[in-house]
């Protein structure tokens, strides 16, 4: 999976911290670890901002709530990171299904 630019921007992750390699898997693992650390940081300092970002990137609130109720506190950031990644994968899948199929939304009459 390619490192999602919108998540990097939303969570204000410094891209220079990602390894400069062509190995996408290695880059993705590093991104996931940075995302987990950033979530931990936001959870500690600015929980409102964390939930605003989750809302903005469209992580399902019900799924988030249910998942967090079943998650040990020490797994909080990891769980949220995985929910974000799952949502990104779903977005990619949806774009592949519907992208390029007459997506002209012009309503000019």
Secondary structure, 3 states (H helix, E strand, C coil): CCCCHHHHHHCCCCHHHCCCCCCHHHHHHHHHHHHHHHHHHHHHHCHHHHHHHHHHCCCCHHHHHHHHHCCCHHHHHHHHHHHHHHHHHHHHHHHHHHCCCCCCCCCCC
